[in-house]
């Protein structure tokens, strides 16, 4: 009899009812770990509102003789891009082998870029027309509302979607809750396609985001009600106490024992697990550093600071933390924490090697993010920074995709990526240029030369992109 069998014999002979776990601690630990992992996996994968997105039909298409900004800082003159079955299959410097049956578009004198991505939009949750009935972006009932999902307030028929597509070449966007709350809830990343339901717009495979806010907004909203937070001190205190509860919830959930589901804690635990990305509305440099310290305390990552008008003061901190700054080109002065904004902000962030993004936060500005990036580039150049147009294009394409966790799918013109592509009738950094054609997953969804491919909504408001303008 082997040594292992002799080890078990006394237990059997003695008639003792001992489990393997009692005899083998390593086996017990493995069983416990397996149980925790199964419970955690089931927890993470439960999404009753999963994407049902399906790409529109497409045909093989090649654009030739075109200037290409690839979204990651490269420029190709007289290039060719080939799209097939919803994906980019080739980006070439000069001629490329084009199969028979391909639609060939001559792009001479024109430019092609990745689809524009807006990381900060409230389309659908503050839909047009702007009336109280369409105000679904802020659940101003508690300083922390991590249980709410922005997608549950999105109205797919918002005409702002089609305007962003036609006027701005926007192919994807993150829809966020508003900034009244310290923790505003989950964001959702959408493909900018006509759809009946928000699930049909949800970007397949995109992680959820979570909106947080610091500074004047939360303390003004709740301080006026004589409740916490009235101050920035109170804001950090409420945040930290909430993260302590989230850690306790996650530990109980992962223990393998029974626990009661809590929608808000699920979101926060998802952040702690690295499954949900934090997008934090924050203006002042000192406050952003405090938020980074809090993130270290509770071991989560701030993916991006939004608005971030003072990021230029702490670009080195942001680079070290790998936190993007989603900023405006030149909005400033509309409240005290916005007074120290400078138009060179994005350029200085970029120059320090940190991640710069131009965002909108506005249903009009989303239609001209290319012009906003152009302004920010010009301001940087005026102060002597050597930044190319191709590099600045990353501010509204690749860097935006990175902050949303979808840079492996979109954001640059690379073989194997989704064919979200914009053909501009001129240099996109010119105020005179507009999208001529926009493809999403290789499907031509906007064509300025074809009335049948000018998206319309149920609200014909007489604006470009909303049917024929008389």
N, C-alpha and C positions, 0 to 999 in steps of 0.2 A: 504493500500500500504506500502511495506517495505521501510525502510530508504534508501536502495540502489536505489529503484525506484524513490523516491522523489528526490534523488540527480541528477538523469538524467532528470527529468521532465522539469525543467526550460530550459534546453538546447534544448529539442525537441520543446517546446512551442515557444521558441524564434526563431525557424527556423535556428538555428546556425548549420553550418556544421563542427562539431568538431570530430576529430578522437579519438579512444580509447587511442591512444598514448598521445594525448594532455591532456586527462583527467587523465590517469593513467601512471605516469612516470615509475613505476615498470614494467608494461606491455611493454612499449616502450623499456626499457632496455633489457627485455627478448627477444623481437623480434630482436633487434640489435645483441644481443649475439648469437642467433640462426643463424642469417645470417652470422655473422663472422665465427662461427664454421663450418657451411656448406661450406663456401668458403675455409676456412683453410683445411678442410677435403678433399675437392676435389683437392686442391693444393698438399697436401701430398701424396695422393693416385695415382696421375697421374704418371705412369711409363710405357711408351710405350715400354720399353725393359724388361718387366717382365720375371722372370724365367719360363722356360718351362721344367725344369729338371724333369726327371722320372727315378726312380731307375731301375737298371738292374734286371732281374729275379734272385731270390735267392731260396735257399732251407733251411729247418731247419738244423742247424749245432750246434754241441756241441764240444768244445775242453776240454779235461779232463786231469787230472794229470799235470797241467801246473802251472808255477809260474806267478802270475798276479801282474802287477803294475796298479792300477786302475786309475791313472792320477791325483788323488786328495791327494796323499801322503800315501796311504795304499799299503801294500804288502800282498799277499795271497800265501802261499805255498801249492802246491798240490791242486790247485783250479779247478773249472769248470766254463765255461761260455757258455751260451746257447743263440743262435740267431734264431729268427723266424720272417718272414714277414718284414724283413728289420730293425728290432729293437732288442736290447738286452732285453731278457726276464728274465734272471737270472744270477747272479754272486754269486757262492757259495764257501764256504771254505770246500773243500772236495767233496764228492759225491753229486750229485743232481738227482732229478727225471727227466729222459730223455724220452720223448715220443717215441713210435715206429715210424720207418720211418725216424729218425734223422740221418744225417751223423755224425759219431763220429770220432774225430781225437784225437789220443793220443799225448799229448804235453809233455810227460816226458822228462826232461832235457831242455825244451824250455821255452820261456817267451812270454807272451801276454800283449799288451798295447793298449791304444786307438790309433786311427790313428794319425800320426804326423801332426801338423798344422804349417805352415809357415806364419807368419803375415807380412812378408816383402819380396815379390817376384816381379820380373818383367818378369816372363815367359809369353810368348805370345806377350808382347809389345816390348820386345827385344829378338825376337825369334832366334833360331838356324836354319841355319848357321848365324853367326854374321856378317851381311852385312848392308850397309846403307839402303837398301830397307826394312829391318826389324826393323828400328829404329823408333818406334812409341810410346815411353814412355814419351817424354818431349816436350811440346808445348812451345818452347822457343821464344815466340813472345811478351810476356808481363810479368811483375813481378807477376801478379795475373791472373790466368786462371781457376777460379772455375767453369766455364761453361763446361769444357771438362770432359769426362768420360773415365776412363782407359779401360773399356770393349769395347769401340769402336775401340781400337787399338789391342785387343787380337786376335791372330791367334790360333785357337784351335788345329791346326796340328803341333804346336811347339813340336819337339821331346823331349824337356826338360820336358814336362808333364809326359810322360811315364817313363823317367829315374827317376824322383822324386818318382814316385809310386813304381817302381821295386827296386831301389837301396836304397831309403830312407824311404819307408813306408808312404809317404806323401799323405794324403787323402783329405785335404782341404788347401786352401792358399788364402791369400789376394794379389791381383794384384794391384800395386800402380803406379801412375804416377811417373816420375823422380823428382829430387830435385833441378832443376835449378831455380824453381819459389818459391816465398814466399807462394803462394797458387797454388798448382799444379792441382787440380781438384778432381773428385770423384774416389775412389777405388772401387773394386768389389771383393767379396768373392766367390770363385769357389769350386765346388767339382771336384776332380781330376779324371774325367772320360773321356773316348774317346767320342767325340761328333762332330757334323758337325758345330754347331753354339755355340757362347759363351752363348746365352740364355739357351741352353741345359746343360751348366756347372754351371750356377749360383746357388749358395746355396739357397734353398728355405727359404724365411723368414729372411735371413740375412740382417741387415741394411747396407746402404751405409756407406762408410768411406769417409773422405776428407783428402787429403795429404797436409800438410804444411811443410815448410822448413825454418830453420834459419841458421845463421852463414855464413861460407865462400862461399858456393855455389851461393846463389842468388846475393850477393854483387860482387862476381867475374864476374858472367855472365853479369849482367846489368851494373855494374860499368865500365866494359871494353867498354861498348857502350856509356859511358858518360851520363848515366841516373840513376835515382833512382831505387834501392838503391845502393849506392857506399860504404856505411858503415852500421854497425849494428844500428846506430841511424836512418838512412834512412829506414832500414828494419822495425823497430818498427813503424815508422811514417806511412809508406805505409800500414802496417797491420791495424793500428788503424783507419786510415781514411776509409779503406775498410769496417771495421766492423761498423763504424758509418753509412755508406751508407746502409749496410745490415739491420741495425736496422730500418732505415727510410723506406726501402722497405717492411720489415715485417709489420711495423705499418700500412702502406698504404694498403697492402694486407689484413690485418686483419680488416681493417675498414669497410669492406663490400662494399666499393665503387669500381668503375671500376679502374683497373690498368693495366699497360702494362707488360706482362711477360718478365722476364730477366733470362736466364738460369743460369748465374753465381750467381745472387742474390738469386735464388731459392735454390741453394746449401747452400749458407751462411745462409739463413733463416732457412733451415733445420737443420743446426748446432745449431742455436740459440733456435730452438724448441726442441732440444734434440733428433731429429730423425736421424741425421747423426753424425757419430763418428769421432773425430779428431785424426789423426795420424801425429805426428809432428817430422820430421827429425831434430835432435838437438844434439850437442856434449857436449858443455860446461855447467858446473853446473850453473854458474851465469846466463847464457842465458835461461836455462830451468826455473829458478825461475822467470825471467822477463816474460816469456811466460805464466806461471801460474798466474802472476799478471794481465796480459792482459786478460786472460780468466775470471778472477774475474770481471774486469772492464766491460766486455761485457756479462757476465753471460752465459758463455758456459763452457763445460768440455773438458779438454785434456784427451782423453782415454789412449793414449800411446805416449811416446817419443821413437823414433827409433834411433838406433846406440848408443846414450846416454852413451858415454864412461866415462863420469864423474858422472854418477848417484850415485856412491858409496859415493860421497861427500854430497849429499842432500837426502839420502834415507828417512830421516824423513819427509822432505817436500813432497816427492812423496807419502809416505804412507798416510799422511794427506789429500792429494788431490785425493787419490785413482787413481793415474796415473801409469800405467804399464811402465816398461822400457824394450824395446826389444833391446837386445844387442848381440854383438859377443862374442865368448869365448876369443879371444886374438888378434884380428886385431888392429893395432895401428900404429901411426907414419907416415901415408901416407899423412898427411897434418898437419899443426900446431895445429888445434883444436882437433886432435886425439892423440897428444903427451902425454897427461896425463892419458892415458888409463892404466888400470891394469888388469891382468888376473883374479883377485879375484872379479871383478865388480859384476857379477851375484850373487855370493855367499853372498856378503855383502848386496846387495839389499834384497835378500831373508832373510838373518839373521835379518834385521831391520824390518821384517814384511811387506815389500812392495812387489809389484808384479813384479817378474822377468821372462823374456822370452828370449829364444835364437832364433834368426832369422838368415836368410841367406843373402839376398840381392845379391844372386849369383846363377847362374844356376848349378854350381858344388857343392857348399856348401849345397844347399837344399837337395842333395842326401845323406848327412851324418850329419844331425842335431843331431842324437843320439850321434855321436862321439863328436860333439861340446859341447853338454850338459855334456858329460862325462869329457871333459877337464876342463870345468868350475867348475864342482863338485870337481875334483881332486885338482884344485888350491885352492878352498875354504877349503878343508880338510887339505891341507898342512899348511894353516895359523891357523889351530885349530878350524875351524867351524864344528859343528856336524850336518851334513846334510846327510840324507839317500838317496839312489838311488831312492827310491819311491817318495821322495819329489822332487828331481831334475827332475823326469819324468814330473812333472807338468809344467816345464819351456817350454816344447815343445808340451804340450797337453792342460791341463785345463786352465792354465793362458793365453795361446794363444787364446783359444776359448773365454775366458772372454773378452779379448781386442777387439774381433770382434763382440761381442754381440750375440754369439751363444752357450754359455756355457750350456744353457738349453737343447741343442740338441746333442752336441758332446763334446769331450774333456776329458771325463771320462767314465769308464765302469760301468754304472748304469742302472738298469732296466728301460725301457721306452725310453732310448736314442737311436739315430740312431746307427746301428751296423757298425760303422767305426772302424775296428779292425786290428791289425797287430800281426801275429805270427812270432816271431824271432827264428832263429835256435840256439840261445844262449843268454846270457845276453846282452841286447841292449847297455849297457855301455862298452862293449868290442869291440875293434877295429876289432875283427875277426867275429863279428856277423852281419848277414844280414837278411832282411825280407825273410821269407820262403813263407808266404801267406799273402795277403792283401785283406780284405773285405771292400766294401763301401756299406752302407745300406744293409748289409748281403749278398751281391753278391760277389762271389769270383772273383776278377778282376786280381789278380796276383798270380801265383803259380810257384815257382822256379823249381818244379819237373814236371811241365806240360808245354811242349812247346806251347800248344794251349792257355795257359793263361799267356803268356809273351807278354805284349802289344808291338805293333809295330807302326811305323809311316810311312808316305810317304817318309821319308828320312832315308834310311838304312845306318847309319853312322858307323856300325861295333862296337857299344858299347853295353855293357850289358843292356838288356832291350829293345834292338832294333833289335830283331830277333836273329838268330843263329850267333854266333861269330866264324869265321873259324880260 
